[in-house]
Amino acid sequence: MSILLVDDLPANLFALECILAPLGQRLVRAASGQEALRRVLDEDFAVILLDLRLGDMNGVEVLTLLRQRERNRRTPVLLLTGLDGDSPELQPAFKQGAVDYMRKPLVSDVLRDRVALFVELRQTEAALRRQEGRVQELSTRLEEAERELRSLRAGPRPLPEGAPSE
């Protein structure tokens, strides 16, 4: 599973990579909102860490565009900000689907634990989807086998009237 890190400051991206490296997940950098939007076109992410204030656009704009695509509607987005949780600037981000926020300066262990939880949830979700596919496949095979069994139990079918016999 990959994690998308979105911040316009290289030092912040480096710090996020250092904090999250122990999780053993692929970390993908995006230094702008536009770059983040390009990244999600090519890949699904377990979680997106999004700085609320970017140079080219703000986090709410990024979230709004992310949520317009079906593929990204369920991707958890964790906001990173210097703002207090009661700040009115955060409310539009939550309305656009941000799942949580963390106030800077970040507490490494808390961030790593939250991200690990989101990664685990996405992995569980993916495993459930695979299982659902297997169950559907087995159900289809079972229905086919039941039809074949009923056909065999019914015995040979009589030929239609007027059909040539062998």
Backbone as a printed PyTorch tensor [residue, N CA C, xyz], in Angstrom:
tensor([[[  0.8530,  -1.1800,   0.0000],
         [  0.0000,   0.0000,   0.0000],
         [  0.8890,   1.2300,   0.0000]],

        [[  0.4380,   2.2430,  -0.7120],
         [  1.1870,   3.4880,  -0.7860],
         [  0.4960,   4.5670,   0.0300]],

        [[  1.3050,   5.5090,   0.4830],
         [  0.8270,   6.6580,   1.2420],
         [  1.2640,   7.9070,   0.4870]],

        [[  0.3290,   8.8090,   0.2390],
         [  0.6470,  10.0470,  -0.4620],
         [  0.8970,  11.1510,   0.5520]],

        [[  2.0540,  11.7990,   0.4440],
         [  2.4510,  12.8940,   1.3170],
         [  2.4010,  14.1820,   0.5050]],

        [[  1.5670,  15.1350,   0.9210],
         [  1.3900,  16.3580,   0.1510],
         [  1.7630,  17.5580,   1.0170]],

        [[  2.8540,  18.2230,   0.6400],
         [  3.2970,  19.4310,   1.3360],
         [  4.2010,  20.1840,   0.3790]],

        [[  4.1120,  21.5030,   0.4100],
         [  4.9270,  22.2910,  -0.5080],
         [  6.3150,  22.6160,   0.0470]],

        [[  6.5980,  22.1950,   1.2580],
         [  7.9180,  22.4250,   1.8440],
         [  8.7150,  21.1200,   1.8650]],

        [[  9.8340,  21.0680,   1.1460],
         [ 10.6380,  19.8390,   1.1030],
         [ 11.0360,  19.3260,   2.4900]],

        [[ 11.3240,  20.2250,   3.4270],
         [ 11.7150,  19.7930,   4.7730],
         [ 10.5660,  19.0450,   5.4530]],

        [[  9.3350,  19.4900,   5.2270],
         [  8.1800,  18.8040,   5.8140],
         [  7.9860,  17.4270,   5.1940]],

        [[  8.1790,  17.3240,   3.8850],
         [  8.0700,  16.0230,   3.2180],
         [  9.1380,  15.0630,   3.7530]],

        [[ 10.3410,  15.5680,   3.9120],
         [ 11.4260,  14.7390,   4.4470],
         [ 11.0890,  14.2700,   5.8630]],

        [[ 10.5750,  15.1700,   6.6960],
         [ 10.2060,  14.8030,   8.0700],
         [  9.1220,  13.7210,   8.0670]],

        [[  8.1130,  13.8720,   7.1960],
         [  7.0470,  12.8600,   7.1010],
         [  7.6250,  11.5090,   6.6930]],

        [[  8.5450,  11.5190,   5.7390],
         [  9.1650,  10.2620,   5.3070],
         [  9.9270,   9.5990,   6.4560]],

        [[ 10.6370,  10.3970,   7.2320],
         [ 11.3870,   9.8460,   8.3740],
         [ 10.4500,   9.2600,   9.4220]],

        [[  9.3520,   9.9430,   9.6810],
         [  8.3930,   9.4820,  10.6850],
         [  7.7140,   8.1900,  10.2380]],

        [[  7.3660,   8.1190,   8.9460],
         [  6.5620,   6.9960,   8.4510],
         [  7.3730,   5.8260,   7.8970]],

        [[  8.6630,   6.0020,   7.7100],
         [  9.5030,   4.9350,   7.1480],
         [  9.3660,   3.6160,   7.9070]],

        [[  9.2730,   3.6160,   9.2460],
         [  9.1570,   2.3390,   9.9640],
         [  7.9150,   1.5170,   9.6010]],

        [[  6.9220,   2.1420,   8.9810],
         [  5.7160,   1.3950,   8.5990],
         [  5.9750,   0.4440,   7.4330]],

        [[  7.0590,   0.6890,   6.6910],
         [  7.4040,  -0.1960,   5.5820],
         [  6.5020,  -0.0590,   4.3640]],

        [[  5.7910,   1.0380,   4.2580],
         [  4.9020,   1.2740,   3.1150],
         [  5.6060,   2.1730,   2.0980]],

        [[  5.1650,   2.1360,   0.8770],
         [  5.7070,   3.0070,  -0.1610],
         [  5.2000,   4.4270,   0.1000]],

        [[  6.1150,   5.3850,   0.1950],
         [  5.7720,   6.7750,   0.4430],
         [  5.9640,   7.5660,  -0.8400]],

        [[  4.9130,   8.2570,  -1.2620],
         [  4.9370,   9.0180,  -2.5100],
         [  4.8230,  10.4970,  -2.1630]],

        [[  5.7410,  11.2920,  -2.6800],
         [  5.7590,  12.7370,  -2.4270],
         [  4.9640,  13.5030,  -3.4770]],

        [[  4.3310,  14.5760,  -3.0260],
         [  3.7250,  15.5560,  -3.9350],
         [  3.9940,  16.9240,  -3.3210]],

        [[  4.6610,  17.7910,  -4.0770],
         [  5.0780,  19.0890,  -3.5590],
         [  4.0640,  20.1940,  -3.8410]],

        [[  2.9050,  19.8130,  -4.3780],
         [  1.8560,  20.8020,  -4.6610],
         [  0.5090,  20.0910,  -4.7650]],

        [[ -0.5440,  20.8720,  -4.7350],
         [ -1.8760,  20.3080,  -4.9130],
         [ -2.0350,  19.6940,  -6.2910]],

        [[ -1.5260,  20.3790,  -7.3050],
         [ -1.6200,  19.8670,  -8.6730],
         [ -0.8820,  18.5360,  -8.8140]],

        [[  0.3000,  18.4560,  -8.2310],
         [  1.0530,  17.2020,  -8.3010],
         [  0.3060,  16.0810,  -7.5830]],

        [[ -0.3060,  16.3990,  -6.4490],
         [ -1.0870,  15.3920,  -5.7100],
         [ -2.2280,  14.8740,  -6.5700]],

        [[ -2.9100,  15.7830,  -7.2660],
         [ -4.0360,  15.3760,  -8.1250],
         [ -3.5540,  14.5110,  -9.2790]],

        [[ -2.3640,  14.7970,  -9.8060],
         [ -1.8040,  13.9420, -10.8700],
         [ -1.4700,  12.5540, -10.3180]],

        [[ -0.9320,  12.5120,  -9.1050],
         [ -0.5570,  11.2240,  -8.5040],
         [ -1.7710,  10.3140,  -8.3160]],

        [[ -2.8950,  10.8810,  -7.8790],
         [ -4.0710,  10.0340,  -7.6300],
         [ -4.7170,   9.5540,  -8.9230]],

        [[ -4.3550,  10.1480, -10.0520],
         [ -4.8480,   9.6440, -11.3340],
         [ -4.2050,   8.3020, -11.6730]],

        [[ -2.9690,   8.1110, -11.2130],
         [ -2.1940,   6.9260, -11.5780],
         [ -2.2090,   5.8110, -10.5450]],

        [[ -2.5990,   6.1470,  -9.3150],
         [ -2.4130,   5.1650,  -8.2450],
         [ -3.4500,   5.3710,  -7.1450]],

        [[ -3.8190,   4.2670,  -6.5030],
         [ -4.6730,   4.3340,  -5.3170],
         [ -3.7710,   4.3910,  -4.0860]],

        [[ -4.2330,   5.1080,  -3.0710],
         [ -3.4450,   5.2670,  -1.8580],
         [ -4.2410,   4.7800,  -0.6540]],

        [[ -3.5150,   4.2270,   0.3130],
         [ -4.1550,   3.7890,   1.5550],
         [ -4.6260,   4.9950,   2.3500]],

        [[ -3.8570,   6.0600,   2.3150],
         [ -4.1750,   7.2950,   3.0310],
         [ -3.4040,   8.4350,   2.3680]],

        [[ -3.9600,   9.6320,   2.4620],
         [ -3.3020,  10.8300,   1.9480],
         [ -3.0940,  11.7740,   3.1210]],

        [[ -1.8520,  12.2140,   3.3210],
         [ -1.5370,  13.2330,   4.3180],
         [ -1.4210,  14.5470,   3.5670]],

        [[ -2.2920,  15.4900,   3.8850],
         [ -2.4380,  16.7090,   3.0930],
         [ -2.2420,  17.9480,   3.9500]],

        [[ -1.2280,  18.7250,   3.6040],
         [ -1.0430,  20.0100,   4.2640],
         [ -2.1920,  20.9210,   3.8310]],

        [[ -2.7720,  21.6080,   4.7810],
         [ -3.9340,  22.4360,   4.4720],
         [ -3.5680,  23.6580,   3.6480]],

        [[ -2.3740,  24.1720,   3.8300],
         [ -1.9500,  25.3750,   3.1000],
         [ -0.7980,  25.0300,   2.1670]],

        [[ -1.1160,  25.0140,   0.8940],
         [ -0.1240,  24.7280,  -0.1370],
         [  0.0920,  25.9980,  -0.9540]],

        [[  1.1950,  26.0590,  -1.6660],
         [  1.4960,  27.2510,  -2.4470],
         [  0.5570,  27.4830,  -3.6170]],

        [[  0.1650,  26.4160,  -4.3040],
         [ -0.6300,  26.5790,  -5.5200],
         [ -2.1330,  26.5240,  -5.2800]],

        [[ -2.5620,  25.8570,  -4.2550],
         [ -3.9810,  25.7510,  -3.9220],
         [ -4.0830,  25.2940,  -2.4700]],

        [[ -5.2390,  25.4870,  -1.8700],
         [ -5.3360,  25.0370,  -0.4770],
         [ -5.8720,  23.6080,  -0.4150]],

        [[ -5.7540,  23.0330,   0.7680],
         [ -6.1560,  21.6480,   0.9550],
         [ -7.6170,  21.3910,   0.6580]],

        [[ -8.4800,  22.3760,   0.9170],
         [ -9.9100,  22.2130,   0.6430],
         [-10.1430,  22.0700,  -0.8560]],

        [[ -9.4250,  22.8560,  -1.6430],
         [ -9.5550,  22.7400,  -3.1070],
         [ -9.0870,  21.3640,  -3.5770]],

        [[ -7.9850,  20.8970,  -3.0210],
         [ -7.4810,  19.5660,  -3.3860],
         [ -8.5110,  18.5020,  -3.0180]],

        [[ -9.0440,  18.5860,  -1.8100],
         [-10.0650,  17.6290,  -1.3650],
         [-11.2900,  17.6550,  -2.2690]],

        [[-11.7520,  18.8400,  -2.6070],
         [-12.9360,  18.9760,  -3.4630],
         [-12.7170,  18.2600,  -4.7870]],

        [[-11.5560,  18.4580,  -5.3910],
         [-11.2620,  17.8100,  -6.6720],
         [-11.0570,  16.3040,  -6.5050]],

        [[-10.4360,  15.9040,  -5.4110],
         [-10.2590,  14.4680,  -5.1340],
         [-11.5950,  13.7490,  -5.0580]],

        [[-12.5180,  14.3370,  -4.3280],
         [-13.8020,  13.6890,  -4.0710],
         [-14.7200,  13.6750,  -5.2880]],

        [[-14.3700,  14.4070,  -6.3270],
         [-15.1920,  14.3850,  -7.5440],
         [-15.0200,  13.0790,  -8.3130]],

        [[-13.9260,  12.3820,  -8.0710],
         [-13.6780,  11.1080,  -8.7520],
         [-14.1020,   9.9590,  -7.8540]],

        [[-14.9080,   9.0810,  -8.3690],
         [-15.4130,   7.9280,  -7.6130],
         [-14.2700,   7.1490,  -6.9630]],

        [[-13.2070,   6.9820,  -7.6980],
         [-12.0600,   6.1910,  -7.2400],
         [-11.4560,   6.7480,  -5.9400]],

        [[-11.5560,   8.0550,  -5.7200],
         [-10.9150,   8.6900,  -4.5700],
         [-11.8750,   9.0900,  -3.4610]],

        [[-13.1360,   8.7900,  -3.6250],
         [-14.1170,   9.2470,  -2.6310],
         [-13.9220,   8.6190,  -1.2600]],

        [[-13.4090,   7.4200,  -1.2340],
         [-13.2750,   6.7120,   0.0490],
         [-11.8480,   6.7310,   0.6000]],

        [[-10.9250,   7.3420,  -0.1080],
         [ -9.5490,   7.4030,   0.3760],
         [ -9.4760,   8.3240,   1.5910]],

        [[ -9.0020,   7.8220,   2.7230],
         [ -8.9100,   8.6780,   3.8990],
         [ -7.8760,   9.7870,   3.7000]],

        [[ -8.2590,  11.0020,   4.0880],
         [ -7.3640,  12.1490,   3.9920],
         [ -7.1760,  12.7150,   5.3960]],

        [[ -5.9270,  12.7590,   5.8090],
         [ -5.5540,  13.2990,   7.1090],
         [ -4.9190,  14.6600,   6.8700]],

        [[ -5.5210,  15.7070,   7.4190],
         [ -5.0180,  17.0680,   7.2440],
         [ -3.8740,  17.3370,   8.2040]],

        [[ -2.8750,  18.0460,   7.7180],
         [ -1.7740,  18.4980,   8.5530],
         [ -1.8240,  20.0190,   8.5480]],

        [[ -1.8750,  20.6240,   9.7340],
         [ -2.0830,  22.0630,   9.7990],
         [ -1.5320,  22.6570,  11.0850]],

        [[ -1.3030,  23.9300,  11.0430],
         [ -0.9280,  24.6620,  12.2410],
         [ -2.1480,  25.2020,  12.9610]],

        [[ -3.3190,  25.0120,  12.3620],
         [ -4.5600,  25.5560,  12.9200],
         [ -5.0890,  24.6970,  14.0600]],

        [[ -5.8140,  25.3230,  14.9260],
         [ -6.5070,  24.6330,  16.0060],
         [ -7.7290,  23.9390,  15.4170]],

        [[ -8.1690,  22.8610,  16.0310],
         [ -9.3070,  22.0900,  15.5360],
         [-10.6020,  22.8710,  15.4730]],

        [[-10.7210,  23.9400,  16.2470],
         [-11.9340,  24.7590,  16.2270],
         [-11.8960,  25.8280,  15.1470]],

        [[-10.8100,  25.8900,  14.4060],
         [-10.6630,  26.9240,  13.3830],
         [-11.7260,  26.7690,  12.2980]],

        [[-12.3850,  27.8710,  11.9230],
         [-13.3830,  27.7920,  10.8570],
         [-12.8000,  27.3580,   9.5140]],

        [[-11.4860,  27.5070,   9.3390],
         [-10.8540,  27.0860,   8.0790],
         [-10.8740,  25.5660,   7.9010]],

        [[-10.9700,  24.8380,   9.0010],
         [-10.9870,  23.3760,   8.9110],
         [-12.3540,  22.8200,   8.5330]],

        [[-13.4000,  23.5110,   8.8640],
         [-14.7520,  22.9970,   8.6510],
         [-15.0350,  22.6340,   7.1870]],

        [[-14.6760,  23.5010,   6.2150],
         [-14.9210,  23.0940,   4.8120],
         [-14.1640,  21.8250,   4.4180]],

        [[-12.9890,  21.6240,   4.9920],
         [-12.2140,  20.4140,   4.6760],
         [-12.9350,  19.1700,   5.1840]],

        [[-13.5150,  19.2580,   6.3790],
         [-14.2660,  18.1150,   6.8980],
         [-15.5310,  17.8770,   6.0900]],

        [[-16.1450,  18.9420,   5.6070],
         [-17.3340,  18.7790,   4.7550],
         [-16.9880,  18.1130,   3.4310]],

        [[-15.7440,  18.2630,   2.9860],
         [-15.2920,  17.6340,   1.7500],
         [-14.7300,  16.2340,   1.9860]],

        [[-14.7640,  15.7650,   3.2270],
         [-14.3960,  14.3740,   3.4580],
         [-13.0840,  14.1120,   4.1630]],

        [[-12.4220,  15.1320,   4.6960],
         [-11.2280,  14.8650,   5.5030],
         [-11.6680,  14.0520,   6.7220]],

        [[-10.8890,  13.0540,   7.0900],
         [-11.2990,  12.1870,   8.1860],
         [-10.7510,  12.6320,   9.5410]],

        [[ -9.6640,  13.3890,   9.5220],
         [ -9.0550,  13.8250,  10.7680],
         [ -8.0260,  14.8950,  10.4380]],

        [[ -7.4740,  15.4850,  11.4930],
         [ -6.3960,  16.4420,  11.3020],
         [ -5.3740,  16.2570,  12.4080]],

        [[ -4.1610,  16.7050,  12.1210],
         [ -3.1220,  16.7400,  13.1360],
         [ -2.4910,  18.1110,  13.0990]],

        [[ -2.2930,  18.6280,  14.2820],
         [ -1.7380,  19.9690,  14.4020],
         [ -0.2080,  19.8990,  14.4280]],

        [[  0.4010,  20.8090,  13.6750],
         [  1.8580,  20.9210,  13.6660],
         [  2.2840,  21.7450,  14.8710]],

        [[  3.4090,  21.4510,  15.4720],
         [  4.3520,  20.3940,  15.1120],
         [  3.7700,  19.0160,  15.4260]],

        [[  4.0790,  18.0890,  14.5560],
         [  3.5160,  16.7420,  14.6520],
         [  4.1910,  15.9250,  15.7490]],

        [[  3.4200,  15.0760,  16.3790],
         [  3.9560,  14.1130,  17.3430],
         [  4.1650,  12.8170,  16.5510]],

        [[  5.4230,  12.4580,  16.3920],
         [  5.7950,  11.3440,  15.5040],
         [  5.0400,  10.0540,  15.7770]],

        [[  5.0240,   9.6170,  17.0260],
         [  4.3720,   8.3420,  17.3560],
         [  2.8770,   8.3770,  17.0700]],

        [[  2.2430,   9.4940,  17.3690],
         [  0.8010,   9.6130,  17.1470],
         [  0.5050,   9.5830,  15.6440]],

        [[  1.2800,  10.3270,  14.8680],
         [  1.0830,  10.3240,  13.4120],
         [  1.2960,   8.9240,  12.8520]],

        [[  2.3760,   8.2740,  13.2490],
         [  2.6710,   6.9320,  12.7290],
         [  1.5550,   5.9550,  13.0910]],

        [[  1.0420,   6.0300,  14.3180],
         [ -0.0420,   5.1340,  14.7360],
         [ -1.3180,   5.3870,  13.9440]],

        [[ -1.6590,   6.6480,  13.7080],
         [ -2.8720,   6.9570,  12.9320],
         [ -2.7470,   6.4670,  11.5020]],

        [[ -1.6070,   6.7260,  10.9050],
         [ -1.4020,   6.2940,   9.5230],
         [ -1.4090,   4.7750,   9.4500]],

        [[ -0.7850,   4.1060,  10.4000],
         [ -0.7760,   2.6340,  10.4240],
         [ -2.1990,   2.0980,  10.4880]],

        [[ -3.0420,   2.7470,  11.2680],
         [ -4.4380,   2.3180,  11.3680],
         [ -5.1520,   2.4480,  10.0250]],

        [[ -4.9650,   3.5690,   9.3400],
         [ -5.6030,   3.7550,   8.0330],
         [ -5.0880,   2.7340,   7.0190]],

        [[ -3.7830,   2.4470,   7.0600],
         [ -3.2140,   1.4510,   6.1460],
         [ -3.8270,   0.0820,   6.4340]],

        [[ -3.9200,  -0.2690,   7.7090],
         [ -4.5060,  -1.5570,   8.0800],
         [ -5.9650,  -1.6540,   7.6210]],

        [[ -6.7170,  -0.5870,   7.7970],
         [ -8.1120,  -0.5810,   7.3470],
         [ -8.2070,  -0.7910,   5.8490]],

        [[ -7.3560,  -0.1170,   5.0890],
         [ -7.3870,  -0.2770,   3.6270],
         [ -6.9880,  -1.6910,   3.2170]],

        [[ -6.0120,  -2.2650,   3.9130],
         [ -5.5950,  -3.6310,   3.6000],
         [ -6.7260,  -4.6130,   3.8970]],

        [[ -7.4150,  -4.3990,   5.0060],
         [ -8.5500,  -5.2600,   5.3670],
         [ -9.6620,  -5.1160,   4.3390]],

        [[ -9.9270,  -3.8810,   3.9310],
         [-10.9430,  -3.6130,   2.9120],
         [-10.6130,  -4.3430,   1.6100]],

        [[ -9.3450,  -4.2660,   1.1930],
         [ -8.9130,  -4.9360,  -0.0390],
         [ -9.0610,  -6.4520,   0.0910]],

        [[ -8.7120,  -6.9950,   1.2390],
         [ -8.8460,  -8.4450,   1.4620],
         [-10.3140,  -8.8580,   1.4130]],

        [[-11.1900,  -8.0410,   1.9840],
         [-12.6230,  -8.3450,   1.9410],
         [-13.1550,  -8.3210,   0.5110]],

        [[-12.7000,  -7.3470,  -0.2750],
         [-13.1390,  -7.2870,  -1.6840],
         [-12.6810,  -8.5320,  -2.4420]],

        [[-11.4460,  -8.9720,  -2.1690],
         [-10.9560, -10.1920,  -2.8280],
         [-11.8010, -11.3890,  -2.4120]],

        [[-12.1150, -11.4870,  -1.1280],
         [-12.9430, -12.5940,  -0.6260],
         [-14.3350, -12.5490,  -1.2440]],

        [[-14.9090, -11.3520,  -1.3530],
         [-16.2310, -11.2270,  -1.9730],
         [-16.1970, -11.7390,  -3.4090]],

        [[-15.1240, -11.4250,  -4.1230],
         [-14.9740, -11.9140,  -5.4930],
         [-14.8980, -13.4220,  -5.5420]],

        [[-14.1530, -14.0100,  -4.6080],
         [-14.0370, -15.4740,  -4.5510],
         [-15.3770, -16.1150,  -4.2090]],

        [[-16.0890, -15.5290,  -3.2510],
         [-17.4010, -16.0630,  -2.8660],
         [-18.3490, -15.9920,  -4.0630]],

        [[-18.3370, -14.8890,  -4.7850],
         [-19.2120, -14.7460,  -5.9540],
         [-18.8660, -15.7920,  -7.0120]],

        [[-17.5760, -15.9990,  -7.2280],
         [-17.1340, -16.9990,  -8.2040],
         [-17.5850, -18.3950,  -7.7840]],

        [[-17.4020, -18.7400,  -6.5150],
         [-17.8160, -20.0630,  -6.0230],
         [-19.3310, -20.2310,  -6.0810]],

        [[-20.0560, -19.1660,  -5.7960],
         [-21.5140, -19.2110,  -5.8600],
         [-21.9800, -19.4860,  -7.2870]],

        [[-21.3530, -18.8430,  -8.2430],
         [-21.6880, -19.0650,  -9.6550],
         [-21.3840, -20.5060, -10.0530]],

        [[-20.2360, -21.0240,  -9.6300],
         [-19.8800, -22.4090,  -9.9610],
         [-20.8470, -23.3970,  -9.3170]],

        [[-21.2670, -23.1070,  -8.0810],
         [-22.2170, -23.9650,  -7.3860],
         [-23.5630, -23.9870,  -8.1160]],

        [[-24.0310, -22.8380,  -8.5490],
         [-25.3030, -22.7690,  -9.2940],
         [-25.2200, -23.5790, -10.5830]],

        [[-24.0890, -23.4720, -11.2750],
         [-23.9030, -24.2380, -12.5170],
         [-23.9030, -25.7370, -12.2170]],

        [[-23.2230, -26.1410, -11.1510],
         [-23.1720, -27.5580, -10.7910],
         [-24.5590, -28.0730, -10.3960]],

        [[-25.3280, -27.2550,  -9.6750],
         [-26.6920, -27.6500,  -9.2980],
         [-27.5720, -27.8190, -10.5340]],

        [[-27.4550, -26.9260, -11.5010],
         [-28.2360, -27.0570, -12.7420],
         [-27.8580, -28.3380, -13.4830]],

        [[-26.5730, -28.6120, -13.5320],
         [-26.1140, -29.8170, -14.2130],
         [-26.6140, -31.0620, -13.4790]],

        [[-26.5880, -31.0620, -12.1670],
         [-27.0710, -32.1860, -11.3770],
         [-28.5640, -32.4020, -11.5960]],

        [[-29.3490, -31.3300, -11.5880],
         [-30.7930, -31.4570, -11.8490],
         [-31.0350, -32.0320, -13.2400]],

        [[-30.2290, -31.6150, -14.1790],
         [-30.3750, -32.1070, -15.5450],
         [-30.0730, -33.6060, -15.6150]],

        [[-29.0500, -34.0330, -14.9050],
         [-28.6980, -35.4520, -14.8970],
         [-29.7590, -36.2890, -14.1880]],

        [[-30.3110, -35.7610, -13.1030],
         [-31.3470, -36.4730, -12.3710],
         [-32.6270, -36.6000, -13.1820]],

        [[-32.8890, -35.6520, -14.0200],
         [-34.1120, -35.6700, -14.8250],
         [-34.0360, -36.7550, -15.9030]],

        [[-32.8460, -37.2430, -16.1630],
         [-32.7080, -38.3020, -17.1550],
         [-32.6780, -37.7290, -18.5620]],

        [[-32.6430, -38.6380, -19.5270],
         [-32.5820, -38.1640, -20.9140],
         [-33.8730, -37.4310, -21.2750]],

        [[-33.7060, -36.4140, -22.0360],
         [-34.8660, -35.6380, -22.4580],
         [-35.5130, -36.3140, -23.6570]],

        [[-36.8370, -36.3640, -23.6680],
         [-37.4940, -36.9660, -24.8370],
         [-37.2930, -36.0600, -26.0500]],

        [[-37.2140, -36.7260, -27.1770],
         [-37.0600, -35.9630, -28.4200],
         [-38.3780, -35.2870, -28.7510]],

        [[-38.3070, -34.1350, -29.3280],
         [-39.5450, -33.4520, -29.7430],
         [-40.2700, -34.3090, -30.7690]],

        [[-41.5670, -34.2080, -30.7920],
         [-42.3970, -34.9750, -31.7030],
         [-42.0000, -34.6680, -33.1440]],

        [[-41.8170, -35.6980, -33.8950],
         [-41.4750, -35.5400, -35.3060],
         [-39.9790, -35.4600, -35.5500]],

        [[-39.1660, -35.4610, -34.4940],
         [-37.7120, -35.3720, -34.6790],
         [-37.2070, -36.7580, -35.0460]],

        [[-36.2250, -36.8430, -35.9280],
         [-35.6850, -38.1550, -36.3090],
         [-34.9600, -38.7910, -35.1350]],

        [[-35.1840, -40.0740, -34.9520],
         [-34.5000, -40.7870, -33.8660],
         [-33.2450, -41.4180, -34.4360]],

        [[-32.3410, -41.7500, -33.5590],
         [-31.0550, -42.3300, -34.0040],
         [-31.1680, -43.7910, -34.2470]]])
